[in-house]
Amino acid sequence: MIMNKSHFDLQNPRGMAALFTIVIIASAGILLALGSTMIGIGSLEAGYADQKGGAALSLADGCAEETMRRIRFQPSYTSTNQILSLQGGSCTINVTDNPPSGASKRIEVVGTFEDFNRKIRIDLNLSADPVTLVNNILSVYSWEERSD
């Protein structure tokens, strides 16, 4: 079969218009695919940060619970920059009397997991057990996650 030279003529305006249309449509398709990929990568990064931040918050919660247990058994308990290490992360704990009478305490915990930190502040009151008269009843009146 012999091909006619006119089929491959680049001077044909209809052929050039079709070729130009195909190039434009292909370029638009590539741009859409690239945009979708970038959105997907952004969603993966946000999910990763949320997961690691959640792990840091869990560590902070656990350390806060442990600190309240210590206060319950020793009402005069205070600490400054105490570090607890557990589950691949760590917590820095500060316990202060609030006010200095000792009947009220403030607990500040920073949970760290990899490069992610979460901070919790807890304010609580100590009251005496009516039977033993020991200040070992804790009443939490504020428990909040902080961003400062």
C-alpha positions, 0 to 999 in steps of 0.5 A: 500500500502506497501512502499519499504524501498529502496525508502527512502534510503539515501545511494542512490547517485542519490537521494542525488544529486537531494536533493543537487541540490534542496537545491542549487537552493532554496538558489540561489532563496532566495539570488536573492529575498533578493537582489531585496528587498534591491534594492527596499528599497534603491530606497525608501530611495532615493525617500524619500530624494529627496521628502524632499530635494525638499520641503526644496528647495521650502521653500528656493525659497519662502523665497527668493521671499519674501525677494526680495519683501521686498527689492523692497519696502525698498531698504535699507533692510538687515538682519542677520539670520532672520528666517521665519517659514512656511509650516512645515519648516523654512528659515534662511535669510541673506541679505547684500549689495554687494558691500556696496554701496547699489546698489547691494545685496546678498541674502542667504537663507537656507530652512530647512524641517525636517532634510533636508537643501537647500541653495540658493544664489541670487545676484541682482542689484537695479535701479531707476524707471524712474518716481519715481526715487526710487530704486525699480527695481530689476535685478537678475543676479545670482540665484543658489543653493549652496552646501556649 
